[in-house]
């Protein structure tokens, strides 16, 4: 059994503070990023979402929910460990949504190894490239 995430905050009433703004949200396809995308859209922002290509279905769901708020949502599939992709994501956001006012650096990689000895150089590289460099 998998409990569906609760992120819609149906009782929340937006105040329009982000009207006309553009927000780029990494990891906006799920979890905290998804909730932020929807609430920012309610506040009036257009949204760009960075997501891993394998998470396309979830990202498209968020895109539909943002559109239901009357806002635009640009999907940016790619890997934040790649510096060229990071630059492209910002450039596409500006070009396609008309600017960039807010960056939510939400995407992260969490290593689930329990013992320090289990960590490899690759584990450290992936963690830092995703969580810090991006």
N, CA, C and O atoms as a MOPAC input file, in Angstrom:
PM7 MOZYME 1SCF
protein

 N      0.84700 1    -1.18100 1     0.00000 1
 C      0.00000 1     0.00000 1     0.00000 1
 C      0.88900 1     1.23900 1     0.00000 1
 O      1.84000 1     1.33800 1     0.77600 1
 N      0.57100 1     2.15900 1    -0.86300 1
 C      1.31400 1     3.42200 1    -0.92100 1
 C      0.33800 1     4.57600 1    -0.71500 1
 O     -0.62800 1     4.72800 1    -1.46300 1
 N      0.59700 1     5.36600 1     0.28400 1
 C     -0.24700 1     6.51500 1     0.57200 1
 C      0.08400 1     7.63500 1    -0.41200 1
 O      1.25000 1     7.97300 1    -0.61400 1
 N     -0.93400 1     8.19200 1    -1.00800 1
 C     -0.72900 1     9.29900 1    -1.94600 1
 C     -0.25100 1    10.53600 1    -1.18200 1
 O     -0.71200 1    10.79500 1    -0.07000 1
 N      0.66900 1    11.29800 1    -1.77400 1
 C      1.15000 1    12.50100 1    -1.09500 1
 C      0.04300 1    13.53700 1    -0.94600 1
 O     -0.83100 1    13.66800 1    -1.80300 1
 N      0.10300 1    14.26400 1     0.15500 1
 C     -0.85900 1    15.34100 1     0.39900 1
 C     -0.11100 1    16.65800 1     0.24200 1
 O      0.65600 1    17.05100 1     1.12200 1
 N     -0.33100 1    17.32600 1    -0.86000 1
 C      0.43600 1    18.53900 1    -1.16000 1
 C     -0.44600 1    19.66900 1    -1.67000 1
 O      0.04600 1    20.77800 1    -1.87800 1
 N     -1.69000 1    19.42700 1    -1.87100 1
 C     -2.54600 1    20.42400 1    -2.52200 1
 C     -2.92800 1    21.59100 1    -1.61400 1
 O     -3.19600 1    22.68500 1    -2.11200 1
 N     -2.96000 1    21.39300 1    -0.32000 1
 C     -3.30200 1    22.45900 1     0.64200 1
 C     -4.58400 1    23.16600 1     0.21700 1
 O     -4.59100 1    24.37300 1    -0.02800 1
 N     -5.65800 1    22.40600 1     0.13500 1
 C     -6.93000 1    22.92100 1    -0.38300 1
 C     -7.49000 1    24.10600 1     0.39000 1
 O     -8.21500 1    24.92200 1    -0.18000 1
 N     -7.17300 1    24.21700 1     1.66200 1
 C     -7.69500 1    25.33900 1     2.44600 1
 C     -6.83400 1    26.59500 1     2.34500 1
 O     -7.22900 1    27.65900 1     2.82300 1
 N     -5.66900 1    26.47700 1     1.73200 1
 C     -4.76100 1    27.62300 1     1.58900 1
 C     -5.34100 1    28.62900 1     0.60600 1
 O     -5.79100 1    28.25400 1    -0.47700 1
 N     -5.33200 1    29.89300 1     0.97500 1
 C     -5.81900 1    30.96600 1     0.11700 1
 C     -4.64400 1    31.85200 1    -0.26700 1
 O     -4.03000 1    32.49100 1     0.58700 1
 N     -4.34700 1    31.88300 1    -1.52600 1
 C     -3.18700 1    32.64200 1    -2.01800 1
 C     -3.47500 1    34.13500 1    -2.02000 1
 O     -4.62500 1    34.56900 1    -2.09100 1
 N     -2.39400 1    34.91000 1    -1.93900 1
 C     -2.52400 1    36.36100 1    -1.85000 1
 C     -2.01300 1    37.08500 1    -3.09100 1
 O     -2.06700 1    38.31400 1    -3.13700 1
 N     -1.52000 1    36.36700 1    -4.09500 1
 C     -1.07300 1    36.99500 1    -5.33100 1
 C      0.29100 1    37.64400 1    -5.27200 1
 O      0.62700 1    38.43200 1    -6.15600 1
 N      1.09100 1    37.34300 1    -4.25900 1
 C      2.39400 1    37.99600 1    -4.10000 1
 C      3.38800 1    37.65200 1    -5.21400 1
 O      4.37400 1    38.36600 1    -5.39400 1
 N      3.14700 1    36.58000 1    -5.95900 1
 C      4.06900 1    36.19300 1    -7.03200 1
 C      3.47800 1    36.44800 1    -8.41700 1
 O      3.96900 1    35.92100 1    -9.41500 1
 N      2.44700 1    37.24000 1    -8.47000 1
 C      1.80600 1    37.56200 1    -9.75100 1
 C      2.82500 1    38.13000 1   -10.73000 1
 O      3.51900 1    39.10200 1   -10.43300 1
 N      2.90300 1    37.50400 1   -11.90700 1
 C      3.80600 1    37.97100 1   -12.95200 1
 C      5.25500 1    37.54000 1   -12.77700 1
 O      6.11400 1    37.94100 1   -13.56200 1
 N      5.53800 1    36.74200 1   -11.77500 1
 C      6.90300 1    36.27000 1   -11.52800 1
 C      7.10200 1    34.89400 1   -12.16200 1
 O      6.14300 1    34.21900 1   -12.53700 1
 N      8.38500 1    34.49100 1   -12.27500 1
 C      8.74600 1    33.18200 1   -12.81200 1
 C      9.62800 1    32.47800 1   -11.78700 1
 O     10.60300 1    33.04300 1   -11.29300 1
 N      9.26800 1    31.24000 1   -11.47900 1
 C     10.03700 1    30.45000 1   -10.51700 1
 C     10.58600 1    29.20000 1   -11.19700 1
 O      9.87000 1    28.50600 1   -11.91900 1
 N     11.85100 1    28.92600 1   -10.96100 1
 C     12.51000 1    27.70000 1   -11.42500 1
 C     12.69200 1    26.81500 1   -10.20000 1
 O     13.33900 1    27.21000 1    -9.23100 1
 N     12.11400 1    25.61000 1   -10.24900 1
 C     12.12400 1    24.70300 1    -9.09700 1
 C     12.79300 1    23.40000 1    -9.50900 1
 O     12.29000 1    22.68800 1   -10.37800 1
 N     13.93100 1    23.08700 1    -8.88500 1
 C     14.56700 1    21.80800 1    -9.16100 1
 C     13.88400 1    20.74500 1    -8.30000 1
 O     13.52800 1    20.99300 1    -7.14800 1
 N     13.71100 1    19.56800 1    -8.87700 1
 C     12.99400 1    18.52400 1    -8.15700 1
 C     11.53200 1    18.87000 1    -7.96700 1
 O     10.91900 1    18.46500 1    -6.98000 1
 N     10.97400 1    19.61100 1    -8.89800 1
 C      9.58700 1    20.06900 1    -8.78200 1
 C      8.54700 1    19.03200 1    -9.15700 1
 O      7.35300 1    19.33100 1    -9.17100 1
 N      8.97600 1    17.83300 1    -9.45900 1
 C      8.04000 1    16.79000 1    -9.87100 1
 C      7.45500 1    16.02100 1    -8.70000 1
 O      6.47300 1    15.30100 1    -8.87600 1
 N      8.03300 1    16.15300 1    -7.49600 1
 C      7.53800 1    15.36400 1    -6.37200 1
 C      7.87500 1    16.03600 1    -5.04600 1
 O      8.65300 1    16.98900 1    -4.99000 1
 N      7.27700 1    15.52200 1    -3.99600 1
 C      7.58700 1    15.95400 1    -2.63800 1
 C      7.42300 1    17.44900 1    -2.41200 1
 O      6.45300 1    18.06700 1    -2.85200 1
 N      8.39800 1    18.00700 1    -1.71300 1
 C      8.36500 1    19.43000 1    -1.38400 1
 C      8.34100 1    20.27700 1    -2.65100 1
 O      7.61600 1    21.27000 1    -2.71800 1
 N      9.12800 1    19.89300 1    -3.65800 1
 C      9.16100 1    20.65100 1    -4.91000 1
 C      7.80500 1    20.72800 1    -5.58700 1
 O      7.43200 1    21.77600 1    -6.11500 1
 N      7.07800 1    19.64500 1    -5.57400 1
 C      5.72200 1    19.61800 1    -6.16400 1
 C      4.79800 1    20.56200 1    -5.40200 1
 O      4.05400 1    21.33300 1    -6.01000 1
 N      4.84400 1    20.50400 1    -4.08400 1
 C      3.99200 1    21.38100 1    -3.27200 1
 C      4.33600 1    22.84400 1    -3.52400 1
 O      3.43900 1    23.67700 1    -3.65100 1
 N      5.62500 1    23.16300 1    -3.59900 1
 C      6.04800 1    24.54100 1    -3.85400 1
 C      5.55900 1    24.99100 1    -5.22700 1
 O      5.06300 1    26.10800 1    -5.37400 1
 N      5.69600 1    24.13100 1    -6.23100 1
 C      5.25500 1    24.49200 1    -7.58900 1
 C      3.77700 1    24.85500 1    -7.59700 1
 O      3.38800 1    25.87400 1    -8.16700 1
 N      2.96800 1    24.03900 1    -6.97600 1
 C      1.52700 1    24.29500 1    -6.97700 1
 C      1.18000 1    25.55600 1    -6.18100 1
 O      0.35800 1    26.35900 1    -6.62300 1
 N      1.79300 1    25.73200 1    -5.02600 1
 C      1.47200 1    26.91700 1    -4.22300 1
 C      1.99500 1    28.19900 1    -4.86700 1
 O      1.33100 1    29.23300 1    -4.80200 1
 N      3.16300 1    28.14700 1    -5.48200 1
 C      3.66100 1    29.32500 1    -6.20300 1
 C      2.74400 1    29.66700 1    -7.36900 1
 O      2.49700 1    30.84200 1    -7.63800 1
 N      2.23800 1    28.65600 1    -8.06200 1
 C      1.29600 1    28.91000 1    -9.15700 1
 C      0.03200 1    29.57300 1    -8.61500 1
 O     -0.50000 1    30.49100 1    -9.24000 1
 N     -0.44600 1    29.12500 1    -7.47800 1
 C     -1.61500 1    29.75100 1    -6.86300 1
 C     -1.34800 1    31.20900 1    -6.51800 1
 O     -2.25500 1    32.04100 1    -6.55800 1
 N     -0.09900 1    31.51500 1    -6.18000 1
 C      0.26900 1    32.89400 1    -5.83700 1
 C      0.51700 1    33.73900 1    -7.08000 1
 O      0.78500 1    34.93600 1    -6.97000 1
 N      0.42800 1    33.11800 1    -8.28600 1
 C      0.52300 1    33.88800 1    -9.51000 1
 C      1.76200 1    33.67800 1   -10.35500 1
 O      1.90300 1    34.32100 1   -11.39500 1
 N      2.66300 1    32.80200 1    -9.94800 1
 C      3.90700 1    32.60800 1   -10.69800 1
 C      3.75300 1    31.58300 1   -11.81400 1
 O      2.99800 1    30.61800 1   -11.69100 1
 N      4.48200 1    31.81000 1   -12.90600 1
 C      4.69200 1    30.76700 1   -13.89700 1
 C      5.85200 1    29.92700 1   -13.38600 1
 O      6.73200 1    30.43000 1   -12.68900 1
 N      5.84900 1    28.64000 1   -13.73700 1
 C      6.75300 1    27.68400 1   -13.11900 1
 C      7.58000 1    26.94300 1   -14.16000 1
 O      7.06200 1    26.52900 1   -15.19700 1
 N      8.86300 1    26.78100 1   -13.87700 1
 C      9.73100 1    25.88100 1   -14.63500 1
 C     10.18300 1    24.79000 1   -13.66700 1
 O     10.63200 1    25.08200 1   -12.55900 1
 N     10.06200 1    23.54400 1   -14.08600 1
 C     10.39200 1    22.41500 1   -13.22400 1
 C     11.53100 1    21.60700 1   -13.83300 1
 O     11.42900 1    21.11400 1   -14.95700 1
 N     12.60900 1    21.48000 1   -13.07900 1
 C     13.69400 1    20.57600 1   -13.45400 1
 C     13.38100 1    19.21500 1   -12.83800 1
 O     13.05800 1    19.11100 1   -11.65500 1
 N     13.48200 1    18.17900 1   -13.66200 1
 C     13.22100 1    16.82300 1   -13.17400 1
 C     14.07900 1    15.83500 1   -13.94900 1
 O     14.50500 1    16.11000 1   -15.07100 1
 N     14.32500 1    14.69700 1   -13.34500 1
 C     15.03800 1    13.63600 1   -14.05600 1
 C     14.13300 1    13.08000 1   -15.15200 1
 O     12.92000 1    12.99800 1   -14.95800 1
 N     14.69400 1    12.69900 1   -16.29300 1
 C     13.86800 1    12.17800 1   -17.38700 1
 C     12.96000 1    11.01000 1   -16.97400 1
 O     11.85000 1    10.87800 1   -17.48900 1
 N     13.42100 1    10.17600 1   -16.06100 1
 C     12.61000 1     9.04000 1   -15.60900 1
 C     11.38300 1     9.47200 1   -14.82200 1
 O     10.47600 1     8.66700 1   -14.61000 1
 N     11.33400 1    10.70700 1   -14.39000 1
 C     10.21700 1    11.22500 1   -13.58800 1
 C      9.22300 1    12.03200 1   -14.42600 1
 O      8.47300 1    12.84900 1   -13.89100 1
 N      9.22200 1    11.80400 1   -15.72000 1
 C      8.38900 1    12.56400 1   -16.65500 1
 C      6.89900 1    12.50500 1   -16.29100 1
 O      6.21400 1    13.52800 1   -16.32200 1
 N      6.40000 1    11.32200 1   -15.95100 1
 C      4.96500 1    11.17500 1   -15.65100 1
 C      4.57000 1    12.06800 1   -14.47600 1
 O      3.54900 1    12.75300 1   -14.52600 1
 N      5.38400 1    12.05700 1   -13.41900 1
 C      5.08700 1    12.91500 1   -12.26200 1
 C      5.16100 1    14.39300 1   -12.63900 1
 O      4.31600 1    15.18800 1   -12.22600 1
 N      6.17600 1    14.75600 1   -13.42600 1
 C      6.32700 1    16.15600 1   -13.84200 1
 C      5.13500 1    16.61100 1   -14.67500 1
 O      4.66500 1    17.73900 1   -14.52100 1
 N      4.64500 1    15.74700 1   -15.55100 1
 C      3.47800 1    16.11000 1   -16.36900 1
 C      2.23500 1    16.30200 1   -15.51000 1
 O      1.39300 1    17.14100 1   -15.82900 1
 N      2.10300 1    15.54100 1   -14.42700 1
 C      0.98500 1    15.72600 1   -13.49800 1
 C      1.06600 1    17.10700 1   -12.84700 1
 O      0.05800 1    17.80600 1   -12.74200 1
 N      2.25400 1    17.49500 1   -12.41500 1
 C      2.43200 1    18.81900 1   -11.82100 1
 C      2.13300 1    19.89700 1   -12.85400 1
 O      1.50400 1    20.90700 1   -12.53600 1
 N      2.57300 1    19.69100 1   -14.07600 1
 C      2.31200 1    20.65200 1   -15.15000 1
 C      0.80300 1    20.85200 1   -15.33500 1
 O      0.34800 1    21.98500 1   -15.49500 1
 N      0.03600 1    19.77900 1   -15.31400 1
 C     -1.42200 1    19.89500 1   -15.43400 1
 C     -2.01400 1    20.67000 1   -14.25800 1
 O     -2.90500 1    21.50000 1   -14.43900 1
 N     -1.51500 1    20.39500 1   -13.05600 1
 C     -2.04100 1    21.07300 1   -11.87100 1
 C     -1.69400 1    22.56400 1   -11.87400 1
 O     -2.49700 1    23.39200 1   -11.44400 1
 N     -0.51600 1    22.89500 1   -12.35100 1
 C     -0.14200 1    24.30700 1   -12.47000 1
 C     -1.03500 1    24.98600 1   -13.50800 1
 O     -1.49500 1    26.10700 1   -13.29200 1
 N     -1.27900 1    24.31600 1   -14.62600 1
 C     -2.14700 1    24.87000 1   -15.67000 1
 C     -3.56800 1    25.09200 1   -15.14600 1
 O     -4.23100 1    26.04900 1   -15.54500 1
 N     -4.03700 1    24.21700 1   -14.25800 1
 C     -5.36700 1    24.38500 1   -13.65500 1
 C     -5.44800 1    25.67700 1   -12.83500 1
 O     -6.54100 1    26.19300 1   -12.59800 1
 N     -4.30800 1    26.19300 1   -12.40900 1
 C     -4.26000 1    27.46300 1   -11.67000 1
 C     -4.15200 1    28.65500 1   -12.61600 1
 O     -4.05700 1    29.80100 1   -12.17500 1
 N     -4.16700 1    28.37400 1   -13.92900 1
 C     -4.08500 1    29.44300 1   -14.92000 1
 C     -2.66100 1    29.91800 1   -15.17800 1
 O     -2.46400 1    31.00800 1   -15.71600 1
 N     -1.67000 1    29.12100 1   -14.80500 1
 C     -0.27600 1    29.50500 1   -14.97000 1
 C      0.40800 1    28.57500 1   -15.97000 1
 O     -0.06500 1    27.47100 1   -16.24000 1
 N      1.52900 1    29.04400 1   -16.51000 1
 C      2.32700 1    28.22600 1   -17.43500 1
 C      3.32100 1    27.39100 1   -16.63800 1
 O      3.76700 1    27.78600 1   -15.56100 1
 N      3.65900 1    26.21700 1   -17.19800 1
 C      4.61900 1    25.33600 1   -16.54300 1
 C      5.52000 1    24.70500 1   -17.59800 1
 O      5.06500 1    23.94300 1   -18.45100 1
 N      6.78200 1    25.03200 1   -17.52500 1
 C      7.79800 1    24.52100 1   -18.44200 1
 C      8.49000 1    23.33900 1   -17.78600 1
 O      8.97900 1    23.45200 1   -16.66200 1
 N      8.53500 1    22.19600 1   -18.48400 1
 C      9.22500 1    21.02400 1   -17.96900 1
 C     10.63400 1    20.97300 1   -18.54600 1
 O     10.83100 1    21.13400 1   -19.75000 1
 N     11.59900 1    20.74900 1   -17.68000 1
 C     13.00700 1    20.72700 1   -18.06200 1
 C     13.63000 1    19.40800 1   -17.60700 1
 O     14.21200 1    19.34000 1   -16.52400 1
 N     13.51400 1    18.36000 1   -18.42700 1
 C     14.10100 1    17.07700 1   -18.04800 1
 C     15.61200 1    17.10200 1   -18.22900 1
 O     16.11700 1    17.56400 1   -19.25200 1
 N     16.32500 1    16.60300 1   -17.23400 1
 C     17.77400 1    16.54500 1   -17.34000 1
 C     18.39800 1    16.22200 1   -16.00300 1
 O     17.70400 1    15.96100 1   -15.02100 1
 N     19.72300 1    16.24300 1   -15.97700 1
 C     20.49200 1    15.85400 1   -14.80200 1
 C     21.28100 1    17.04800 1   -14.28600 1
 O     22.14300 1    17.57700 1   -14.98800 1
 N     20.99400 1    17.46900 1   -13.07700 1
 C     21.65100 1    18.62800 1   -12.47700 1
 C     23.14300 1    18.41700 1   -12.22900 1
 O     23.85900 1    19.37400 1   -11.93400 1
 N     23.61200 1    17.19600 1   -12.34100 1
 C     25.05400 1    16.96200 1   -12.19200 1
 C     25.82100 1    17.47200 1   -13.40000 1
 O     27.04800 1    17.56600 1   -13.36000 1
 N     25.11500 1    17.80100 1   -14.47000 1
 C     25.73600 1    18.28300 1   -15.70200 1
 C     25.66700 1    19.81400 1   -15.74900 1
 O     24.57900 1    20.37200 1   -15.89100 1
 N     26.82100 1    20.50800 1   -15.63300 1
 C     26.81000 1    21.98300 1   -15.63800 1
 C     26.14300 1    22.57700 1   -16.87700 1
 O     25.45300 1    23.59000 1   -16.77300 1
 N     26.33500 1    21.97000 1   -18.03600 1
 C     25.71500 1    22.49600 1   -19.25800 1
 C     24.19500 1    22.43700 1   -19.16300 1
 O     23.50800 1    23.34500 1   -19.63100 1
 N     23.67000 1    21.38300 1   -18.56300 1
 C     22.21800 1    21.29500 1   -18.39700 1
 C     21.72100 1    22.39200 1   -17.46700 1
 O     20.68100 1    22.99500 1   -17.73000 1
 N     22.44300 1    22.66000 1   -16.38900 1
 C     22.03400 1    23.71700 1   -15.44900 1
 C     21.94100 1    25.06800 1   -16.16200 1
 O     20.96800 1    25.80200 1   -15.98900 1
 N     22.95400 1    25.38900 1   -16.95900 1
 C     22.93000 1    26.65100 1   -17.71100 1
 C     21.75400 1    26.67400 1   -18.68600 1
 O     21.05800 1    27.68200 1   -18.81100 1
 N     21.54200 1    25.54800 1   -19.37700 1
 C     20.45300 1    25.46700 1   -20.34200 1
 C     19.09200 1    25.62900 1   -19.66900 1
 O     18.19800 1    26.27300 1   -20.21700 1
 N     18.93800 1    25.05000 1   -18.49200 1
 C     17.66000 1    25.16000 1   -17.77300 1
 C     17.33600 1    26.61600 1   -17.45500 1
 O     16.19600 1    27.05300 1   -17.61700 1
 N     18.33200 1    27.36000 1   -17.00500 1
 C     18.12300 1    28.78600 1   -16.70800 1
 C     17.82000 1    29.54600 1   -17.99300 1
 O     16.87700 1    30.33500 1   -18.04000 1
 N     18.61100 1    29.31400 1   -19.02900 1
 C     18.41100 1    30.02100 1   -20.30200 1
 C     17.04900 1    29.72200 1   -20.90600 1
 O     16.38100 1    30.63100 1   -21.39700 1
 N     16.62600 1    28.46700 1   -20.87900 1
 C     15.30200 1    28.11300 1   -21.42500 1
 C     14.18300 1    28.74500 1   -20.60500 1
 O     13.18100 1    29.19700 1   -21.16100 1
 N     14.34900 1    28.77800 1   -19.29100 1
 C     13.33200 1    29.39700 1   -18.44000 1
 C     13.15800 1    30.86500 1   -18.81200 1
 O     12.03500 1    31.33700 1   -18.99000 1
 N     14.25500 1    31.57300 1   -18.92600 1
 C     14.20600 1    32.99800 1   -19.27300 1
 C     13.59500 1    33.17700 1   -20.66300 1
 O     12.72800 1    34.03000 1   -20.85300 1
 N     14.04200 1    32.38100 1   -21.62900 1
 C     13.57100 1    32.53000 1   -23.00900 1
 C     12.09500 1    32.17900 1   -23.15200 1
 O     11.35500 1    32.88300 1   -23.84100 1
 N     11.66300 1    31.10500 1   -22.51300 1
 C     10.29900 1    30.61100 1   -22.73100 1
 C      9.26100 1    31.19200 1   -21.77900 1
 O      8.07900 1    31.26100 1   -22.11800 1
 N      9.69300 1    31.61000 1   -20.58600 1
 C      8.73500 1    32.17200 1   -19.62700 1
 C      8.93600 1    33.66600 1   -19.39200 1
 O      8.17500 1    34.28500 1   -18.64800 1
 N      9.95100 1    34.24300 1   -20.01800 1
 C     10.09900 1    35.68800 1   -19.98600 1
 C     10.90700 1    36.26000 1   -18.84100 1
 O     10.87700 1    37.47000 1   -18.61800 1
 N     11.62100 1    35.43500 1   -18.11700 1
 C     12.44700 1    35.94600 1   -17.02500 1
 C     12.68200 1    34.86300 1   -15.99900 1
 O     12.32500 1    33.70200 1   -16.19700 1
 N     13.29200 1    35.26800 1   -14.89300 1
 C     13.51300 1    34.36000 1   -13.76700 1
 C     13.64100 1    35.20900 1   -12.50900 1
 O     14.56400 1    36.01400 1   -12.38200 1
 N     12.71100 1    35.02200 1   -11.58600 1
 C     12.68600 1    35.80800 1   -10.36000 1
 C     12.99500 1    35.00300 1    -9.10800 1
 O     13.51100 1    35.54400 1    -8.13000 1
 N     12.67900 1    33.70200 1    -9.13400 1
 C     12.81500 1    32.87100 1    -7.94800 1
 C     13.46700 1    31.55100 1    -8.33400 1
 O     13.05800 1    30.91000 1    -9.30200 1
 N     14.48300 1    31.14400 1    -7.57300 1
 C     15.08300 1    29.82500 1    -7.74600 1
 C     14.86300 1    29.02800 1    -6.46800 1
 O     15.23500 1    29.46300 1    -5.37800 1
 N     14.25500 1    27.86000 1    -6.61400 1
 C     14.08100 1    26.94800 1    -5.49000 1
 C     14.96500 1    25.73700 1    -5.77200 1
 O     14.61700 1    24.86900 1    -6.57300 1
 N     16.10700 1    25.69500 1    -5.10500 1
 C     17.06900 1    24.61700 1    -5.29600 1
 C     16.68900 1    23.48300 1    -4.36000 1
 O     17.22200 1    23.35700 1    -3.25700 1
 N     15.76500 1    22.66700 1    -4.82000 1
 C     15.13700 1    21.65500 1    -3.99200 1
 C     15.64500 1    20.24500 1    -4.26800 1
 O     15.63800 1    19.40800 1    -3.36600 1
 N     16.08000 1    19.96500 1    -5.47500 1
 C     16.49800 1    18.60700 1    -5.82100 1
 C     17.67400 1    18.17800 1    -4.96600 1
 O     18.56000 1    18.97500 1    -4.65800 1
 N     17.67100 1    16.91400 1    -4.58900 1
 C     18.76600 1    16.39800 1    -3.77400 1
 C     18.88100 1    14.89500 1    -3.95600 1
 O     17.92100 1    14.20700 1    -4.30400 1
 N     20.07700 1    14.41700 1    -3.71200 1
 C     20.32600 1    12.98100 1    -3.69500 1
 C     20.62500 1    12.59100 1    -2.25600 1
 O     21.47500 1    13.19600 1    -1.60300 1
 N     19.92300 1    11.57900 1    -1.76600 1
 C     20.11300 1    11.09700 1    -0.40500 1
 C     20.65100 1     9.68200 1    -0.47400 1
 O     19.98300 1     8.77900 1    -0.97800 1
 N     21.84600 1     9.49400 1     0.02700 1
 C     22.45100 1     8.17900 1     0.05700 1
 C     21.93600 1     7.43600 1     1.27500 1
 O     21.91800 1     7.99000 1     2.37400 1
 N     21.52000 1     6.20200 1     1.10200 1
 C     20.91100 1     5.47400 1     2.21200 1
 C     21.84600 1     4.45100 1     2.85600 1
 O     21.38700 1     3.56500 1     3.57600 1
 N     23.12400 1     4.56100 1     2.61000 1
 C     24.07400 1     3.64200 1     3.24500 1
 C     24.17000 1     3.97900 1     4.73300 1
 O     24.19500 1     5.14700 1     5.12200 1
 N     24.22300 1     2.94000 1     5.54400 1
 C     24.19100 1     3.13900 1     6.99300 1
 C     25.56900 1     3.30400 1     7.62300 1
 O     25.69000 1     3.89500 1     8.69600 1
 N     26.59100 1     2.79700 1     6.98100 1
 C     27.93200 1     2.84900 1     7.53500 1
 C     28.84100 1     3.68200 1     6.64000 1
 O     28.79000 1     3.56300 1     5.41600 1
 N     29.66000 1     4.51500 1     7.24000 1
 C     30.58000 1     5.36800 1     6.49100 1
 C     31.48200 1     4.54600 1     5.57600 1
 O     31.80200 1     4.97300 1     4.46700 1
 N     31.88500 1     3.38600 1     6.03400 1
 C     32.77200 1     2.52500 1     5.24000 1
 C     32.12000 1     2.04800 1     3.94200 1
 O     32.81500 1     1.64800 1     3.00800 1
 N     30.81400 1     2.09000 1     3.88400 1
 C     30.09600 1     1.63900 1     2.69400 1
 C     30.10200 1     2.68000 1     1.57700 1
 O     29.84600 1     2.35200 1     0.41900 1
 N     30.38800 1     3.91400 1     1.91900 1
 C     30.34600 1     4.98000 1     0.92100 1
 C     31.53600 1     4.89000 1    -0.02300 1
 O     32.66700 1     4.62900 1     0.38600 1
 N     31.24400 1     5.11400 1    -1.29200 1
 C     32.29100 1     5.10500 1    -2.30800 1
 C     32.55800 1     6.52700 1    -2.78600 1
 O     31.81100 1     7.45400 1    -2.47500 1
 N     33.62500 1     6.67800 1    -3.54000 1
 C     33.92500 1     7.97200 1    -4.14800 1
 C     32.77900 1     8.39900 1    -5.04900 1
 O     32.43600 1     9.58000 1    -5.09800 1
 N     32.18600 1     7.45400 1    -5.75900 1
 C     31.05600 1     7.76300 1    -6.63900 1
 C     29.86400 1     8.28300 1    -5.84200 1
 O     29.16400 1     9.19000 1    -6.29100 1
 N     29.63100 1     7.70500 1    -4.65100 1
 C     28.54100 1     8.18600 1    -3.79100 1
 C     28.75200 1     9.65300 1    -3.41100 1
 O     27.82800 1    10.46300 1    -3.49600 1
 N     29.97900 1     9.98800 1    -2.99000 1
 C     30.28800 1    11.36800 1    -2.62500 1
 C     30.14500 1    12.29800 1    -3.83200 1
 O     29.57900 1    13.38600 1    -3.72300 1
 N     30.66000 1    11.86200 1    -4.97900 1
 C     30.56100 1    12.69300 1    -6.18700 1
 C     29.11000 1    12.96900 1    -6.54500 1
 O     28.74400 1    14.11400 1    -6.80900 1
 N     28.28000 1    11.93400 1    -6.55600 1
 C     26.87200 1    12.12700 1    -6.91100 1
 C     26.18300 1    13.05900 1    -5.91600 1
 O     25.41200 1    13.93400 1    -6.31100 1
 N     26.45700 1    12.87300 1    -4.64300 1
 C     25.82900 1    13.71500 1    -3.61600 1
 C     26.21200 1    15.18000 1    -3.79600 1
 O     25.33900 1    16.04700 1    -3.80600 1
 N     27.49900 1    15.46600 1    -3.93700 1
 C     27.94800 1    16.84500 1    -4.05700 1
 C     27.54500 1    17.48100 1    -5.37500 1
 O     27.16600 1    18.65200 1    -5.40800 1
 N     27.62100 1    16.72600 1    -6.45900 1
 C     27.24700 1    17.29600 1    -7.76200 1
 C     25.75000 1    17.61300 1    -7.81100 1
 O     25.34400 1    18.59700 1    -8.43000 1
 N     24.93800 1    16.79200 1    -7.16700 1
 C     23.48800 1    17.03500 1    -7.15600 1
 C     23.09600 1    18.07400 1    -6.12400 1
 O     22.33900 1    18.99600 1    -6.42600 1
 N     23.60300 1    17.93300 1    -4.90700 1
 C     23.12600 1    18.74000 1    -3.79000 1
 C     23.84600 1    20.07200 1    -3.62900 1
 O     23.27200 1    21.01500 1    -3.08500 1
 N     25.08000 1    20.17100 1    -4.08500 1
 C     25.86500 1    21.38300 1    -3.85400 1
 C     26.19600 1    22.09500 1    -5.15600 1
 O     25.85900 1    23.26900 1    -5.30900 1
 N     26.83900 1    21.42800 1    -6.08800 1
 C     27.26800 1    22.08800 1    -7.32600 1
 C     26.10200 1    22.63300 1    -8.12900 1
 O     26.17500 1    23.74700 1    -8.64700 1
 N     25.04200 1    21.87700 1    -8.23800 1
 C     23.90000 1    22.30300 1    -9.05100 1
 C     23.35300 1    23.62200 1    -8.56400 1
 O     22.38900 1    24.13700 1    -9.12900 1

